[in-house]
Structure formats: structure tokens, C-alpha cells
Amino acid sequence: MQPHARGFSLIERMIVVSIIAILALIAMPSYQGKIVRYQIIEGAALASIAKRPIAAQWALSQNLPADNAAAGLPVAENIVSTLITGIEID
């Protein structure tokens, strides 16, 4: 009698890899959505820095500030985060 081979056959390994690939394809869109939401939340939080000075300028003169200096904000390159390179009032 011939001894029985141990381990997984090539077909079984290919089936497992196929199942993992299908699950990854299903999970990918929800993961990308989470990344986009994170980026939007971080951008909105950083933009809130400029909201108060712009609102104060509007309340005083009914005109929007022309640039960061007119709003009392630092230059655009100084207001940064990991995803945003600067906030510039234009």
C-alpha cells in the first residue's frame, strides 16, 4: 500500500487564494470610502481656523478679506497638516 501524501494540493491552494482575492475586492470600496471621509474631516477641521477671522472681517466691513494678511492669518505655508499643504484666502 502506498503512503498517503500530506499537505494541500495545488487546486486547494488556488481556491483559497481566489476566495481571499474576492473578499479583498469586496472590502476595497468601503475602505476607500473611509479614507475619503478621513481626508474631508481633516480638511474641514483645518479650514475652521480661517472661519472666525473671515467672519469677523465680514461683520465689521461687509467685505471679505483679500488675503491671509487682511484676515489676520499667517501665510498659507504656515497653516499645514499631513494632507493639506496650506490655506490661502483668495
C-alpha positions in Angstrom: 0.0 0.0 0.0 1.3 3.5 -0.9 1.6 6.1 1.8 -1.0 8.9 1.7 0.5 12.3 0.8 0.2 15.0 3.4 -0.5 18.7 2.8 -2.7 20.7 0.4 -2.8 20.1 -3.3 -2.3 22.9 -5.8 -6.0 23.1 -6.6 -6.9 23.7 -2.9 -4.3 26.4 -2.6 -5.6 28.1 -5.7 -9.2 28.0 -4.3 -8.1 29.6 -1.1 -6.2 32.4 -2.9 -9.2 33.0 -5.1 -11.5 33.3 -2.1 -9.1 35.8 -0.4 -8.9 37.9 -3.6 -12.8 38.0 -3.9 -13.0 39.1 -0.2 -10.4 41.8 -0.8 -12.3 43.1 -3.8 -15.5 43.3 -1.7 -13.7 45.2 1.1 -11.8 47.7 -1.1 -14.7 50.2 -1.8 -15.6 50.5 1.9 -12.0 51.1 2.8 -11.6 53.8 0.2 -14.7 55.5 1.4 -13.3 55.6 4.9 -10.1 57.2 3.6 -12.0 59.9 1.7 -14.1 60.6 4.8 -11.0 61.0 6.9 -9.4 63.4 4.4 -12.6 65.5 4.3 -12.8 65.7 8.1 -9.2 66.7 8.4 -9.6 69.4 5.8 -12.7 70.8 7.4 -11.1 70.9 10.8 -8.1 72.8 9.4 -10.4 75.2 7.5 -12.2 76.1 10.7 -9.0 78.0 11.6 -9.9 80.6 8.9 -13.6 80.8 9.6 -13.5 83.1 12.6 -11.2 85.8 11.2 -13.2 85.8 7.9 -16.5 86.1 9.8 -15.1 88.9 11.9 -13.9 90.8 8.8 -17.4 90.4 7.2 -19.2 91.5 10.4 -17.1 94.7 10.6 -17.0 95.8 7.0 -19.3 93.7 4.9 -16.3 92.8 2.7 -14.4 89.6 2.6 -10.6 89.8 3.2 -8.4 89.9 0.2 -5.7 87.6 1.5 -4.4 85.9 4.6 -2.8 89.1 6.0 -6.0 91.0 5.7 -7.8 88.3 7.7 -5.1 88.3 10.3 -3.9 84.8 9.4 -0.3 83.6 8.9 0.9 82.9 5.4 -0.6 79.9 3.6 2.5 77.7 4.0 2.3 78.0 7.8 -1.2 76.5 8.0 -0.5 72.9 7.1 -1.3 69.3 8.1 -0.4 65.9 6.8 -2.8 66.1 3.9 -3.1 69.9 3.3 -0.2 72.0 2.1 -1.7 75.4 3.0 -4.8 77.5 3.5 -4.9 80.6 1.4 -7.6 83.2 1.3 -8.1 84.4 -2.2 
